[in-house]
Amino acid sequence: MAAMETDTAQLTLESLPTDPLLLILSFLDYRDLINCCYVSRRLSQLSSHDPLWRRHCKKYWLISEEEKTQKNQCWKSLFIDTYSDVGRYIDHYAAIKKAWDDLKKYLEPRCPRMVLSLKEGAREEDLDAVEAQIGCKLPDDYRCSYRIHNGQKLVVPGLLGSMALSNHYRSEDLLDVDTAAGGFQQRQGLKYCLPLTFCIHTGLSQYIAVEAAEGRNKNEVFYQCPDQMARNPAAIDMFIIGATFTDWFTSYVKNVVSGGFPIIRDQIFRYVHDPECVATTGDITVSVSTSFLPELSSVHPPHYFFTYRIRIEMSKDALPEKACQLDSRYWRITNAKGDVEEVQGPGVVGEFPIISPGRVYEYTSCTTFSTTSGYMEGYYTFHFLYFKDKIFNVAIPRFHMACPTFRVSIARLVS
């Protein structure tokens, strides 16, 4: 027993064979690996074992095997070099970089001009200069994104999506940091708010609150909504789009690359489609996407504006004699209070589309609610082209619309 206790007392981390030690080190984070360099000569040598740094390069910097080969550096050297450049963003870099990579990969074959409009990344000194100019610190995840791409050129269509409805058009560009700094707000109602996007057609911007002020949380992203019934210009409500820059940007990218936002004529349209919002009647399928328009909405008075895009498609396997023409529409519109409005009329948006096997007809329309949410449902009436006296109804699935979370202006609350 005494001999066993002596042997155990002599067993130390240093006395372990190399392979078990390397296995232990492989579970350590990069900070612990660095600290091991200062423990002993042997641990310093083992913690520099290059394969140990491969995982960290991939996890934090998304460096691929191909990039390593091109740069002709070891993994540890790559990690240290990248850390010396963007190390302050290590908690954000992987999520932001992945979002940018996914977005560009998805858009390059679909919207190449939009990808070409992206600017090269800003330098650290450029971002420091902006902070000095506005007198506020920029969020680290914002800075991280702008190190990768410093916004885009002011072009149409914009990277942050478009919306077209009758004579109303919106297309939002992602502002570069200098242009954003020029729009930094110090006035009451938008104090310490930095614009992220801008639409040259509507003047609409999405803002990020770089400081907590006037009832806003620090780093929140929002659309401003002036109180149309207030005399106080500081009474600006807000539709909240994201809790942080990362939340805002990665959520948008996810919607784009998943196909949630349709791409039409080289533009990203911010219509949200619920996969369950589909109804099939015979050979005809109707599906609906919706979008909230903050620039046409207000919290006070309550007026919430929504647009919806409807797709009517006849199966390509349908018989030719199933070709038909839309005659009229019927809507049942219900707000959050349960109030119901019924609407019936000829055609859709002034048209009487003909649907035949394999053909698709799409159109856009709009509605408003005095409540923050509501839903619509109804049917279209068609007649067959070959049997004009034979009519039938095609169901429109129920689709819900709800405005984003909003916060009432603190100026109005205290007035």
C-alpha positions as a Markdown table, in Angstrom:
| # | Residue | x | y | z |
|---|---|---|---|---|
| 1 | Met | 0.0 | 0.0 | 0.0 |
| 2 | Ala | 2.8 | 2.4 | 0.9 |
| 3 | Ala | 4.5 | 1.6 | -2.5 |
| 4 | Met | 1.3 | 2.4 | -4.4 |
| 5 | Glu | 0.9 | 5.8 | -2.6 |
| 6 | Thr | 4.6 | 6.6 | -3.4 |
| 7 | Asp | 4.0 | 5.8 | -7.1 |
| 8 | Thr | 0.8 | 7.9 | -7.2 |
| 9 | Ala | 2.5 | 10.8 | -5.5 |
| 10 | Gln | 5.2 | 10.8 | -8.2 |
| 11 | Leu | 2.6 | 10.8 | -11.1 |
| 12 | Thr | 2.4 | 14.4 | -12.4 |
| 13 | Leu | 1.0 | 16.0 | -15.6 |
| 14 | Glu | 4.6 | 16.5 | -16.7 |
| 15 | Ser | 5.2 | 12.7 | -16.4 |
| 16 | Leu | 2.3 | 11.7 | -18.7 |
| 17 | Pro | 3.2 | 10.4 | -22.1 |
| 18 | Thr | 2.8 | 12.8 | -25.1 |
| 19 | Asp | -0.3 | 11.3 | -26.6 |
| 20 | Pro | -2.5 | 11.6 | -23.5 |
| 21 | Leu | -1.2 | 15.1 | -22.9 |
| 22 | Leu | -2.1 | 16.1 | -26.4 |
| 23 | Leu | -5.5 | 14.6 | -26.0 |
| 24 | Ile | -6.1 | 16.7 | -22.8 |
| 25 | Leu | -4.8 | 19.8 | -24.6 |
| 26 | Ser | -7.2 | 19.3 | -27.5 |
| 27 | Phe | -10.1 | 20.1 | -25.1 |
| 28 | Leu | -8.7 | 23.4 | -24.0 |
| 29 | Asp | -9.8 | 26.8 | -25.4 |
| 30 | Tyr | -7.3 | 29.0 | -27.1 |
| 31 | Arg | -6.8 | 31.1 | -23.9 |
| 32 | Asp | -5.8 | 28.0 | -21.9 |
| 33 | Leu | -3.5 | 26.8 | -24.7 |
| 34 | Ile | -1.7 | 30.2 | -24.5 |
| 35 | Asn | -1.4 | 30.0 | -20.8 |
| 36 | Cys | 0.1 | 26.5 | -21.0 |
| 37 | Cys | 3.1 | 28.1 | -22.8 |
| 38 | Tyr | 4.0 | 29.7 | -19.5 |
| 39 | Val | 3.8 | 26.6 | -17.3 |
| 40 | Ser | 6.8 | 24.6 | -18.4 |
| 41 | Arg | 9.0 | 24.1 | -21.4 |
| 42 | Arg | 7.4 | 20.8 | -22.2 |
| 43 | Leu | 3.8 | 22.1 | -22.0 |
| 44 | Ser | 4.9 | 25.1 | -24.1 |
| 45 | Gln | 6.2 | 22.8 | -26.8 |
| 46 | Leu | 3.1 | 20.6 | -26.7 |
| 47 | Ser | 0.6 | 23.5 | -26.7 |
| 48 | Ser | 2.3 | 24.7 | -30.0 |
| 49 | His | 1.5 | 21.4 | -31.6 |
| 50 | Asp | -0.1 | 22.7 | -34.9 |
| 51 | Pro | -3.1 | 20.3 | -35.2 |
| 52 | Leu | -4.3 | 21.7 | -31.8 |
| 53 | Trp | -4.9 | 25.1 | -33.4 |
| 54 | Arg | -6.8 | 23.8 | -36.4 |
| 55 | Arg | -10.0 | 23.6 | -34.4 |
| 56 | His | -9.7 | 27.1 | -33.1 |
| 57 | Cys | -8.9 | 28.6 | -36.6 |
| 58 | Lys | -12.1 | 27.0 | -37.9 |
| 59 | Lys | -14.3 | 27.8 | -34.9 |
| 60 | Tyr | -13.4 | 31.4 | -34.4 |
| 61 | Trp | -12.1 | 32.6 | -37.8 |
| 62 | Leu | -13.8 | 30.1 | -40.2 |
| 63 | Ile | -10.4 | 29.5 | -41.9 |
| 64 | Ser | -10.7 | 26.6 | -44.4 |
| 65 | Glu | -8.0 | 24.1 | -45.4 |
| 66 | Glu | -7.8 | 25.8 | -48.8 |
| 67 | Glu | -7.1 | 29.2 | -47.2 |
| 68 | Lys | -4.4 | 27.6 | -45.1 |
| 69 | Thr | -2.8 | 26.1 | -48.1 |
| 70 | Gln | -2.9 | 29.4 | -50.0 |
| 71 | Lys | -1.3 | 31.4 | -47.2 |
| 72 | Asn | 1.3 | 28.7 | -46.6 |
| 73 | Gln | 1.2 | 29.1 | -42.8 |
| 74 | Cys | 0.8 | 26.8 | -39.9 |
| 75 | Trp | -2.5 | 26.8 | -38.0 |
| 76 | Lys | -1.1 | 28.5 | -34.9 |
| 77 | Ser | 0.5 | 31.2 | -37.0 |
| 78 | Leu | -2.8 | 31.8 | -38.8 |
| 79 | Phe | -4.7 | 32.0 | -35.5 |
| 80 | Ile | -2.3 | 34.5 | -34.0 |
| 81 | Asp | -2.2 | 36.7 | -37.2 |
| 82 | Thr | -5.9 | 36.8 | -37.4 |
| 83 | Tyr | -6.2 | 37.5 | -33.7 |
| 84 | Ser | -3.8 | 40.4 | -34.0 |
| 85 | Asp | -6.1 | 41.9 | -36.7 |
| 86 | Val | -9.7 | 41.2 | -35.5 |
| 87 | Gly | -9.1 | 39.7 | -32.0 |
| 88 | Arg | -11.4 | 42.2 | -30.3 |
| 89 | Tyr | -14.3 | 40.7 | -32.2 |
| 90 | Ile | -13.6 | 37.1 | -31.4 |
| 91 | Asp | -17.0 | 36.6 | -29.7 |
| 92 | His | -18.8 | 37.9 | -32.9 |
| 93 | Tyr | -16.6 | 37.2 | -35.8 |
| 94 | Ala | -17.7 | 33.7 | -36.7 |
| 95 | Ala | -21.4 | 34.5 | -36.7 |
| 96 | Ile | -21.0 | 37.7 | -38.7 |
| 97 | Lys | -18.5 | 36.2 | -41.2 |
| 98 | Lys | -20.7 | 33.2 | -41.8 |
| 99 | Ala | -23.7 | 35.4 | -42.4 |
| 100 | Trp | -21.7 | 37.5 | -45.0 |
| 101 | Asp | -20.3 | 34.4 | -46.7 |
| 102 | Asp | -23.7 | 32.7 | -46.9 |
| 103 | Leu | -25.3 | 35.9 | -48.2 |
| 104 | Lys | -22.8 | 36.4 | -50.9 |
| 105 | Lys | -22.8 | 32.8 | -52.0 |
| 106 | Tyr | -26.5 | 32.9 | -52.3 |
| 107 | Leu | -26.7 | 36.2 | -54.1 |
| 108 | Glu | -23.8 | 35.9 | -56.6 |
| 109 | Pro | -25.8 | 33.8 | -59.1 |
| 110 | Arg | -29.0 | 35.6 | -58.5 |
| 111 | Cys | -28.2 | 39.3 | -57.8 |
| 112 | Pro | -24.6 | 39.7 | -59.0 |
| 113 | Arg | -24.8 | 43.5 | -59.2 |
| 114 | Met | -25.9 | 43.6 | -55.6 |
| 115 | Val | -22.8 | 41.7 | -54.5 |
| 116 | Leu | -20.6 | 44.0 | -56.6 |
| 117 | Ser | -22.0 | 47.0 | -54.8 |
| 118 | Leu | -20.5 | 45.8 | -51.5 |
| 119 | Lys | -17.5 | 47.8 | -50.3 |
| 120 | Glu | -14.2 | 46.5 | -48.9 |
| 121 | Gly | -14.0 | 46.3 | -45.2 |
| 122 | Ala | -13.2 | 49.4 | -43.1 |
| 123 | Arg | -9.9 | 49.7 | -41.2 |
| 124 | Glu | -9.8 | 49.9 | -37.4 |
| 125 | Glu | -8.6 | 53.5 | -37.6 |
| 126 | Asp | -11.6 | 54.4 | -39.8 |
| 127 | Leu | -14.0 | 53.0 | -37.1 |
| 128 | Asp | -12.0 | 54.7 | -34.4 |
| 129 | Ala | -12.4 | 58.0 | -36.3 |
| 130 | Val | -16.1 | 57.6 | -36.5 |
| 131 | Glu | -16.4 | 56.9 | -32.8 |
| 132 | Ala | -14.4 | 60.1 | -32.2 |
| 133 | Gln | -16.7 | 62.0 | -34.6 |
| 134 | Ile | -20.0 | 60.9 | -33.0 |
| 135 | Gly | -18.7 | 60.8 | -29.4 |
| 136 | Cys | -20.0 | 57.3 | -28.8 |
| 137 | Lys | -18.6 | 53.8 | -28.9 |
| 138 | Leu | -19.9 | 51.6 | -31.8 |
| 139 | Pro | -21.1 | 48.1 | -30.8 |
| 140 | Asp | -18.4 | 45.5 | -31.3 |
| 141 | Asp | -20.6 | 43.3 | -33.5 |
| 142 | Tyr | -21.3 | 46.4 | -35.7 |
| 143 | Arg | -17.6 | 47.1 | -36.0 |
| 144 | Cys | -16.9 | 43.5 | -36.8 |
| 145 | Ser | -19.3 | 43.5 | -39.7 |
| 146 | Tyr | -17.9 | 46.7 | -41.1 |
| 147 | Arg | -14.4 | 45.2 | -40.9 |
| 148 | Ile | -15.7 | 42.6 | -43.4 |
| 149 | His | -17.8 | 44.9 | -45.6 |
| 150 | Asn | -18.1 | 48.7 | -45.1 |
| 151 | Gly | -21.7 | 48.8 | -46.3 |
| 152 | Gln | -22.5 | 49.2 | -50.0 |
| 153 | Lys | -22.6 | 51.8 | -52.7 |
| 154 | Leu | -25.8 | 53.7 | -52.8 |
| 155 | Val | -27.5 | 51.8 | -55.6 |
| 156 | Val | -30.9 | 50.3 | -56.4 |
| 157 | Pro | -31.7 | 47.6 | -55.5 |
| 158 | Gly | -30.4 | 47.8 | -51.9 |
| 159 | Leu | -29.0 | 44.8 | -50.0 |
| 160 | Leu | -31.5 | 45.1 | -47.2 |
| 161 | Gly | -34.5 | 44.4 | -49.4 |
| 162 | Ser | -37.2 | 46.0 | -51.5 |
| 163 | Met | -40.9 | 46.4 | -51.5 |
| 164 | Ala | -43.1 | 47.5 | -54.4 |
| 165 | Leu | -46.8 | 48.2 | -54.1 |
| 166 | Ser | -48.7 | 50.2 | -56.7 |
| 167 | Asn | -46.9 | 53.6 | -56.7 |
| 168 | His | -45.0 | 53.0 | -53.5 |
| 169 | Tyr | -41.5 | 51.6 | -53.7 |
| 170 | Arg | -38.8 | 51.0 | -51.1 |
| 171 | Ser | -35.3 | 49.7 | -51.5 |
| 172 | Glu | -32.9 | 49.9 | -48.5 |
| 173 | Asp | -29.1 | 50.2 | -48.9 |
| 174 | Leu | -26.7 | 49.2 | -46.2 |
| 175 | Leu | -24.9 | 52.4 | -45.4 |
| 176 | Asp | -21.1 | 52.7 | -45.2 |
| 177 | Val | -19.8 | 53.8 | -41.8 |
| 178 | Asp | -18.9 | 57.4 | -42.9 |
| 179 | Thr | -22.4 | 58.0 | -44.4 |
| 180 | Ala | -24.0 | 56.5 | -41.3 |
| 181 | Ala | -21.9 | 58.8 | -39.1 |
| 182 | Gly | -23.2 | 61.8 | -41.1 |
| 183 | Gly | -26.8 | 60.7 | -40.2 |
| 184 | Phe | -26.0 | 60.1 | -36.5 |
| 185 | Gln | -28.8 | 61.7 | -34.4 |
| 186 | Gln | -28.5 | 63.9 | -31.4 |
| 187 | Arg | -31.9 | 65.5 | -31.6 |
| 188 | Gln | -34.6 | 64.6 | -29.1 |
| 189 | Gly | -36.6 | 61.5 | -30.1 |
| 190 | Leu | -33.6 | 59.8 | -31.8 |
| 191 | Lys | -30.8 | 60.7 | -29.5 |
| 192 | Tyr | -27.7 | 58.5 | -29.9 |
| 193 | Cys | -29.2 | 56.7 | -32.9 |
| 194 | Leu | -27.1 | 55.7 | -35.9 |
| 195 | Pro | -28.7 | 54.8 | -39.2 |
| 196 | Leu | -27.9 | 51.4 | -40.6 |
| 197 | Thr | -29.9 | 51.6 | -43.9 |
| 198 | Phe | -31.4 | 54.2 | -46.1 |
| 199 | Cys | -34.0 | 54.3 | -48.9 |
| 200 | Ile | -33.6 | 57.1 | -51.4 |
| 201 | His | -37.2 | 56.8 | -52.4 |
| 202 | Thr | -38.9 | 57.1 | -49.0 |
| 203 | Gly | -36.1 | 58.5 | -46.8 |
| 204 | Leu | -36.7 | 55.5 | -44.5 |
| 205 | Ser | -33.9 | 54.2 | -42.3 |
| 206 | Gln | -33.4 | 51.5 | -39.8 |
| 207 | Tyr | -31.5 | 52.7 | -36.8 |
| 208 | Ile | -29.3 | 51.2 | -34.1 |
| 209 | Ala | -29.2 | 52.7 | -30.6 |
| 210 | Val | -25.6 | 53.0 | -29.7 |
| 211 | Glu | -26.5 | 54.2 | -26.2 |
| 212 | Ala | -29.5 | 53.6 | -24.0 |
| 213 | Ala | -31.6 | 56.7 | -24.1 |
| 214 | Glu | -35.3 | 57.9 | -24.3 |
| 215 | Gly | -36.6 | 54.5 | -23.4 |
| 216 | Arg | -34.5 | 52.6 | -25.9 |
| 217 | Asn | -32.2 | 49.7 | -25.0 |
| 218 | Lys | -28.6 | 49.9 | -26.0 |
| 219 | Asn | -27.9 | 48.1 | -29.4 |
| 220 | Glu | -31.6 | 47.8 | -30.4 |
| 221 | Val | -32.3 | 48.0 | -34.1 |
| 222 | Phe | -35.6 | 49.7 | -35.0 |
| 223 | Tyr | -37.7 | 51.7 | -37.5 |
| 224 | Gln | -38.7 | 55.1 | -36.3 |
| 225 | Cys | -42.4 | 55.9 | -36.2 |
| 226 | Pro | -43.3 | 59.6 | -35.5 |
| 227 | Asp | -46.4 | 60.1 | -33.4 |
| 228 | Gln | -48.7 | 61.7 | -36.0 |
| 229 | Met | -51.0 | 63.1 | -33.3 |
| 230 | Ala | -48.3 | 64.7 | -31.1 |
| 231 | Arg | -47.0 | 68.3 | -31.3 |
| 232 | Asn | -43.9 | 67.2 | -29.6 |
| 233 | Pro | -41.3 | 66.3 | -32.3 |
| 234 | Ala | -39.5 | 64.1 | -29.7 |
| 235 | Ala | -42.6 | 61.8 | -29.6 |
| 236 | Ile | -41.1 | 59.0 | -31.8 |
| 237 | Asp | -42.4 | 55.5 | -31.4 |
| 238 | Met | -40.3 | 52.5 | -32.6 |
| 239 | Phe | -40.9 | 49.2 | -34.3 |
| 240 | Ile | -38.2 | 46.9 | -33.0 |
| 241 | Ile | -36.4 | 44.8 | -35.6 |
| 242 | Gly | -33.6 | 43.3 | -33.5 |
| 243 | Ala | -32.1 | 43.2 | -30.0 |
| 244 | Thr | -28.6 | 43.6 | -31.4 |
| 245 | Phe | -26.8 | 44.1 | -34.7 |
| 246 | Thr | -26.0 | 40.4 | -34.8 |
| 247 | Asp | -29.6 | 39.5 | -34.2 |
| 248 | Trp | -30.8 | 41.9 | -36.8 |
| 249 | Phe | -28.3 | 41.0 | -39.5 |
| 250 | Thr | -28.1 | 37.2 | -39.1 |
| 251 | Ser | -32.0 | 37.0 | -39.0 |
| 252 | Tyr | -32.2 | 38.9 | -42.2 |
| 253 | Val | -29.6 | 36.7 | -43.9 |
| 254 | Lys | -31.3 | 33.6 | -42.7 |
| 255 | Asn | -34.5 | 34.7 | -44.4 |
| 256 | Val | -32.8 | 35.5 | -47.6 |
| 257 | Val | -30.6 | 32.3 | -48.0 |
| 258 | Ser | -33.5 | 30.0 | -46.9 |
| 259 | Gly | -35.6 | 31.3 | -49.8 |
| 260 | Gly | -38.0 | 32.9 | -47.3 |
| 261 | Phe | -37.6 | 36.3 | -49.1 |
| 262 | Pro | -38.3 | 35.9 | -52.8 |
| 263 | Ile | -35.9 | 37.3 | -55.4 |
| 264 | Ile | -37.7 | 39.0 | -58.2 |
| 265 | Arg | -35.9 | 40.8 | -61.0 |
| 266 | Asp | -32.6 | 40.8 | -59.1 |
| 267 | Gln | -34.2 | 42.3 | -56.0 |
| 268 | Ile | -34.8 | 40.8 | -52.6 |
| 269 | Phe | -38.4 | 41.3 | -51.6 |
| 270 | Arg | -39.2 | 41.2 | -47.9 |
| 271 | Tyr | -42.3 | 39.1 | -48.0 |
| 272 | Val | -42.6 | 36.4 | -45.4 |
| 273 | His | -44.2 | 33.1 | -46.5 |
| 274 | Asp | -45.7 | 30.7 | -44.0 |
| 275 | Pro | -45.3 | 27.2 | -45.6 |
| 276 | Glu | -48.7 | 26.2 | -44.1 |
| 277 | Cys | -50.4 | 29.2 | -45.8 |
| 278 | Val | -51.3 | 27.2 | -48.9 |
| 279 | Ala | -54.7 | 26.0 | -50.1 |
| 280 | Thr | -55.3 | 23.7 | -53.1 |
| 281 | Thr | -58.7 | 23.4 | -54.8 |
| 282 | Gly | -58.7 | 20.8 | -57.6 |
| 283 | Asp | -55.8 | 21.7 | -59.8 |
| 284 | Ile | -55.2 | 25.2 | -58.5 |
| 285 | Thr | -53.0 | 26.1 | -55.6 |
| 286 | Val | -53.1 | 29.5 | -53.8 |
| 287 | Ser | -50.2 | 30.6 | -51.5 |
| 288 | Val | -49.7 | 33.9 | -49.7 |
| 289 | Ser | -46.7 | 35.9 | -48.4 |
| 290 | Thr | -47.1 | 39.0 | -46.3 |
| 291 | Ser | -45.0 | 42.0 | -45.2 |
| 292 | Phe | -45.4 | 44.9 | -42.7 |
| 293 | Leu | -44.7 | 48.4 | -44.0 |
| 294 | Pro | -43.5 | 50.6 | -41.1 |
| 295 | Glu | -43.2 | 53.7 | -43.3 |
| 296 | Leu | -46.9 | 53.7 | -43.9 |
| 297 | Ser | -47.9 | 52.7 | -40.4 |
| 298 | Ser | -48.3 | 54.5 | -37.1 |
| 299 | Val | -48.8 | 53.6 | -33.5 |
| 300 | His | -50.6 | 56.8 | -32.6 |
| 301 | Pro | -53.2 | 56.8 | -34.1 |
| 302 | Pro | -53.2 | 53.0 | -34.5 |
| 303 | His | -52.8 | 52.3 | -38.2 |
| 304 | Tyr | -50.9 | 49.2 | -39.3 |
| 305 | Phe | -50.2 | 48.8 | -43.0 |
| 306 | Phe | -49.6 | 45.4 | -44.5 |
| 307 | Thr | -49.0 | 44.2 | -48.0 |
| 308 | Tyr | -49.5 | 40.6 | -49.3 |
| 309 | Arg | -48.4 | 38.8 | -52.3 |
| 310 | Ile | -50.6 | 36.0 | -53.7 |
| 311 | Arg | -49.5 | 33.2 | -56.0 |
| 312 | Ile | -52.1 | 31.3 | -58.0 |
| 313 | Glu | -50.8 | 28.3 | -59.9 |
| 314 | Met | -52.4 | 25.5 | -61.9 |
| 315 | Ser | -50.7 | 22.1 | -61.8 |
| 316 | Lys | -48.8 | 21.3 | -64.9 |
| 317 | Asp | -50.5 | 17.9 | -64.9 |
| 318 | Ala | -54.0 | 19.4 | -65.2 |
| 319 | Leu | -55.9 | 18.7 | -68.4 |
| 320 | Pro | -56.0 | 21.5 | -71.0 |
| 321 | Glu | -59.7 | 21.8 | -70.7 |
| 322 | Lys | -59.2 | 22.9 | -67.0 |
| 323 | Ala | -57.9 | 26.3 | -68.2 |
| 324 | Cys | -60.0 | 29.0 | -66.5 |
| 325 | Gln | -60.3 | 32.7 | -65.9 |
| 326 | Leu | -60.7 | 34.5 | -62.6 |
| 327 | Asp | -64.0 | 36.5 | -62.4 |
| 328 | Ser | -64.2 | 37.8 | -58.8 |
| 329 | Arg | -62.8 | 37.7 | -55.3 |
| 330 | Tyr | -64.3 | 37.5 | -51.8 |
| 331 | Trp | -62.5 | 38.5 | -48.6 |
| 332 | Arg | -63.4 | 38.1 | -45.0 |
| 333 | Ile | -61.1 | 40.4 | -43.0 |
| 334 | Thr | -60.9 | 40.0 | -39.2 |
| 335 | Asn | -58.9 | 42.2 | -36.8 |
| 336 | Ala | -57.5 | 41.4 | -33.4 |
| 337 | Lys | -60.8 | 42.6 | -31.7 |
| 338 | Gly | -62.8 | 40.1 | -33.8 |
| 339 | Asp | -64.4 | 42.8 | -35.9 |
| 340 | Val | -65.2 | 41.4 | -39.4 |
| 341 | Glu | -65.2 | 43.2 | -42.7 |
| 342 | Glu | -66.4 | 41.5 | -45.9 |
| 343 | Val | -65.2 | 42.7 | -49.4 |
| 344 | Gln | -66.3 | 41.4 | -52.7 |
| 345 | Gly | -65.5 | 42.7 | -56.2 |
| 346 | Pro | -64.6 | 41.8 | -59.8 |
| 347 | Gly | -61.1 | 40.5 | -60.7 |
| 348 | Val | -58.0 | 41.2 | -58.7 |
| 349 | Val | -56.1 | 44.5 | -58.9 |
| 350 | Gly | -58.1 | 45.4 | -62.0 |
| 351 | Glu | -57.2 | 42.2 | -63.9 |
| 352 | Phe | -59.0 | 39.0 | -64.8 |
| 353 | Pro | -56.1 | 36.5 | -65.2 |
| 354 | Ile | -56.3 | 33.3 | -67.2 |
| 355 | Ile | -54.8 | 30.2 | -65.5 |
| 356 | Ser | -53.8 | 27.2 | -67.6 |
| 357 | Pro | -51.8 | 24.0 | -66.8 |
| 358 | Gly | -48.3 | 24.9 | -65.5 |
| 359 | Arg | -49.0 | 28.7 | -65.5 |
| 360 | Val | -48.6 | 31.0 | -62.5 |
| 361 | Tyr | -50.2 | 34.3 | -61.8 |
| 362 | Glu | -48.9 | 36.6 | -59.0 |
| 363 | Tyr | -50.1 | 39.9 | -57.7 |
| 364 | Thr | -49.6 | 42.2 | -54.8 |
| 365 | Ser | -52.2 | 44.1 | -52.8 |
| 366 | Cys | -52.6 | 45.6 | -49.3 |
| 367 | Thr | -54.7 | 46.1 | -46.3 |
| 368 | Thr | -54.7 | 48.1 | -43.0 |
| 369 | Phe | -55.7 | 47.3 | -39.5 |
| 370 | Ser | -56.5 | 49.5 | -36.5 |
| 371 | Thr | -55.2 | 46.6 | -34.3 |
| 372 | Thr | -51.6 | 45.3 | -34.3 |
| 373 | Ser | -52.7 | 42.1 | -36.0 |
| 374 | Gly | -55.4 | 40.5 | -38.0 |
| 375 | Tyr | -56.1 | 37.9 | -40.6 |
| 376 | Met | -57.7 | 37.4 | -44.0 |
| 377 | Glu | -59.3 | 34.5 | -45.9 |
| 378 | Gly | -61.7 | 34.1 | -48.8 |
| 379 | Tyr | -62.1 | 32.6 | -52.2 |
| 380 | Tyr | -61.8 | 33.4 | -55.9 |
| 381 | Thr | -64.6 | 32.6 | -58.4 |
| 382 | Phe | -63.4 | 31.2 | -61.8 |
| 383 | His | -65.1 | 30.0 | -64.9 |
| 384 | Phe | -63.8 | 27.4 | -67.3 |
| 385 | Leu | -62.7 | 28.7 | -70.7 |
| 386 | Tyr | -64.2 | 25.7 | -72.5 |
| 387 | Phe | -67.4 | 25.7 | -70.4 |
| 388 | Lys | -68.1 | 29.3 | -69.8 |
| 389 | Asp | -71.3 | 28.7 | -67.9 |
| 390 | Lys | -69.5 | 26.5 | -65.4 |
| 391 | Ile | -68.1 | 28.4 | -62.4 |
| 392 | Phe | -66.3 | 27.3 | -59.3 |
| 393 | Asn | -64.7 | 28.7 | -56.2 |
| 394 | Val | -61.0 | 28.4 | -55.3 |
| 395 | Ala | -60.1 | 28.8 | -51.6 |
| 396 | Ile | -57.7 | 31.5 | -50.4 |
| 397 | Pro | -56.0 | 30.2 | -47.2 |
| 398 | Arg | -56.2 | 32.1 | -44.0 |
| 399 | Phe | -53.1 | 34.3 | -43.5 |
| 400 | His | -52.2 | 36.2 | -40.5 |
| 401 | Met | -50.4 | 39.6 | -40.3 |
| 402 | Ala | -48.8 | 41.1 | -37.2 |
| 403 | Cys | -46.7 | 44.2 | -36.8 |
| 404 | Pro | -43.3 | 43.9 | -35.1 |
| 405 | Thr | -42.9 | 44.6 | -31.4 |
| 406 | Phe | -43.1 | 48.3 | -30.8 |
| 407 | Arg | -42.4 | 50.7 | -28.0 |
| 408 | Val | -44.3 | 53.9 | -27.4 |
| 409 | Ser | -42.2 | 57.1 | -27.2 |
| 410 | Ile | -41.3 | 58.0 | -23.6 |
| 411 | Ala | -41.9 | 61.7 | -24.6 |
| 412 | Arg | -45.6 | 60.8 | -25.2 |
| 413 | Leu | -45.8 | 58.7 | -22.0 |
| 414 | Val | -44.6 | 61.6 | -19.8 |
| 415 | Ser | -46.6 | 64.3 | -21.6 |
